[in-house]
Amino acid sequence: MTQNQGQGRQRCSAPLWAKLTSTFFGIGLLRPGPGSWGSAAAVLLWWLASHWLAPVWQPATVTLLALAAVAIGIPAATHMSRATSLKDPQFVVIDEVAGQLIAMIAVPVSWKSVLVGFILFRGFDIVKPPPVRQLEKLPEGFGIVIDDVGAGLYALAVMQILLHTGILTR
């Protein structure tokens, strides 16, 4: 069994807010692929929430949500990393939530854009092109979250290229 396998069943002494936040209210405990579940939950919730917002407010709102996920996610991930003695517990998915939301900044919300954004973010999160791989080496929650921020920025850049070239349309 690898260091990160079976970790969803481990007991830990992290505060309840850190457990709820880092697992995105338990989504990170789903198997297989908790990171994909976290990303899927983020885009689904964003898609639903965006229908309640005027399009003019959507970019600012998703940006604020991403910033909140980063700001709350770093200390939550730090607590979980310390409590489990794991560098990057798989069940911590607030980092995927943050990165996925970053990928959706200034992207018109449609089923196509949500699907493409999901695929791009998951791809960059898995492949970890430079310097994303190096970012995960940063300490504790900062390294856990910031590498996904980097993957989200890569996905955002590609999304903007696709939108501005007309390859991806609403």
C-alpha positions as CSV (number, residue, x, y, z in Angstrom):
1,M,0.0,0.0,0.0
2,T,1.4,3.4,-1.0
3,Q,1.6,6.3,1.4
4,N,-1.6,7.9,0.1
5,Q,-3.7,4.7,-0.3
6,G,-6.4,4.0,2.3
7,Q,-6.0,7.4,3.7
8,G,-9.7,8.2,3.6
9,R,-10.2,5.8,6.5
10,Q,-7.4,7.3,8.7
11,R,-8.4,9.1,11.8
12,C,-6.9,12.5,12.3
13,S,-6.9,15.2,14.9
14,A,-7.5,18.1,12.5
15,P,-10.2,20.5,13.4
16,L,-13.7,19.8,11.9
17,W,-13.6,23.0,9.8
18,A,-10.3,21.8,8.2
19,K,-11.8,18.3,7.5
20,L,-14.9,19.7,5.9
21,T,-13.1,22.4,3.9
22,S,-10.2,20.2,2.7
23,T,-12.4,17.4,1.6
24,F,-15.0,19.9,0.1
25,F,-17.7,18.6,2.5
26,G,-16.7,14.9,2.0
27,I,-16.4,14.9,-1.8
28,G,-12.7,14.0,-1.4
29,L,-13.7,10.7,0.3
30,L,-15.3,9.5,-3.0
31,R,-13.4,6.8,-5.0
32,P,-11.9,6.4,-7.4
33,G,-10.1,9.6,-8.3
34,P,-11.0,12.0,-5.5
35,G,-9.4,14.9,-7.4
36,S,-11.7,14.3,-10.3
37,W,-14.7,14.2,-8.0
38,G,-13.6,17.5,-6.4
39,S,-13.1,19.1,-9.8
40,A,-16.5,17.8,-11.0
41,A,-18.2,19.1,-7.9
42,A,-16.6,22.5,-8.4
43,V,-17.7,22.9,-12.0
44,L,-21.2,21.5,-11.3
45,L,-21.7,24.0,-8.5
46,W,-20.3,26.8,-10.5
47,W,-22.6,25.9,-13.4
48,L,-25.6,25.9,-11.1
49,A,-24.6,29.1,-9.3
50,S,-23.9,31.0,-12.5
51,H,-27.6,30.6,-13.5
52,W,-28.5,32.9,-10.6
53,L,-26.0,35.6,-11.6
54,A,-26.1,38.1,-14.4
55,P,-23.3,37.4,-16.8
56,V,-21.6,40.7,-16.0
57,W,-21.1,39.4,-12.3
58,Q,-19.9,35.9,-13.2
59,P,-16.1,36.7,-13.7
60,A,-15.8,38.6,-10.5
61,T,-17.8,36.0,-8.6
62,V,-15.8,33.0,-9.8
63,T,-12.6,34.9,-9.1
64,L,-13.7,35.6,-5.5
65,L,-14.7,32.0,-5.0
66,A,-11.4,30.8,-6.3
67,L,-9.5,33.2,-4.0
68,A,-11.6,32.1,-1.1
69,A,-10.9,28.4,-1.9
70,V,-7.1,29.2,-1.9
71,A,-7.2,31.4,1.2
72,I,-9.2,28.8,3.2
73,G,-7.7,25.8,1.5
74,I,-4.1,26.4,2.4
75,P,-4.6,26.3,6.2
76,A,-7.1,23.5,5.9
77,A,-4.7,21.4,3.8
78,T,-1.9,22.2,6.2
79,H,-4.0,20.9,9.2
80,M,-4.8,17.7,7.3
81,S,-1.3,17.1,6.1
82,R,0.0,17.5,9.7
83,A,-2.8,15.4,11.2
84,T,-2.2,12.5,8.8
85,S,1.6,12.9,8.4
86,L,1.0,12.8,4.6
87,K,2.6,15.4,2.3
88,D,-0.4,15.6,0.0
89,P,-3.4,13.5,1.1
90,Q,-5.5,12.4,-1.8
91,F,-8.7,13.1,0.0
92,V,-7.8,16.8,0.3
93,V,-9.6,18.2,-2.8
94,I,-10.0,21.9,-1.9
95,D,-7.0,22.5,-4.1
96,E,-8.8,20.9,-7.1
97,V,-11.8,23.1,-6.3
98,A,-9.6,26.3,-6.4
99,G,-7.8,25.3,-9.6
100,Q,-11.0,24.3,-11.3
101,L,-12.6,27.6,-10.5
102,I,-9.5,29.5,-11.7
103,A,-9.9,27.7,-15.1
104,M,-13.4,29.1,-15.4
105,I,-12.6,32.8,-14.8
106,A,-13.9,35.0,-17.6
107,V,-15.3,31.9,-19.4
108,P,-19.0,32.1,-20.5
109,V,-20.8,29.3,-18.8
110,S,-22.2,26.6,-21.0
111,W,-22.1,22.8,-21.0
112,K,-19.3,23.0,-23.6
113,S,-17.1,25.4,-21.6
114,V,-17.7,23.6,-18.4
115,L,-16.7,20.3,-20.0
116,V,-13.6,21.7,-21.8
117,G,-12.5,23.5,-18.6
118,F,-12.9,20.3,-16.6
119,I,-10.8,18.3,-19.1
120,L,-8.1,21.0,-19.4
121,F,-7.7,21.5,-15.7
122,R,-7.6,17.7,-14.9
123,G,-5.1,17.2,-17.7
124,F,-2.8,20.0,-16.4
125,D,-3.3,18.8,-12.8
126,I,-2.3,15.3,-13.7
127,V,0.6,16.1,-16.2
128,K,1.9,19.0,-14.0
129,P,3.9,20.9,-16.7
130,P,6.7,23.2,-15.5
131,P,6.7,24.9,-13.1
132,V,3.6,23.2,-11.7
133,R,5.5,20.1,-10.6
134,Q,8.0,22.3,-8.7
135,L,5.2,24.2,-6.9
136,E,3.9,21.0,-5.2
137,K,7.3,20.8,-3.5
138,L,6.5,23.9,-1.4
139,P,5.8,23.2,2.2
140,E,2.5,21.9,3.6
141,G,-0.8,23.3,2.5
142,F,0.9,25.9,0.4
143,G,2.4,23.3,-1.8
144,I,-0.8,21.2,-1.8
145,V,-2.9,24.1,-3.1
146,I,-0.5,26.2,-5.2
147,D,0.4,23.5,-7.7
148,D,-3.4,23.3,-8.5
149,V,-3.5,27.1,-8.8
150,G,-0.7,26.7,-11.4
151,A,-2.6,24.0,-13.3
152,G,-5.7,26.2,-13.2
153,L,-3.8,29.1,-14.7
154,Y,-2.6,26.8,-17.5
155,A,-6.2,25.7,-18.1
156,L,-7.4,29.3,-18.0
157,A,-4.8,30.4,-20.6
158,V,-5.9,27.6,-23.0
159,M,-9.6,28.4,-22.4
160,Q,-9.0,32.0,-23.2
161,I,-7.1,31.0,-26.4
162,L,-9.9,28.7,-27.4
163,L,-12.5,31.4,-26.8
164,H,-10.7,34.2,-28.5
165,T,-9.9,32.1,-31.6
166,G,-13.5,31.0,-31.9
167,I,-12.6,27.3,-31.4
168,L,-14.8,27.2,-28.3
169,T,-18.1,29.1,-28.6
170,R,-21.0,29.4,-26.3
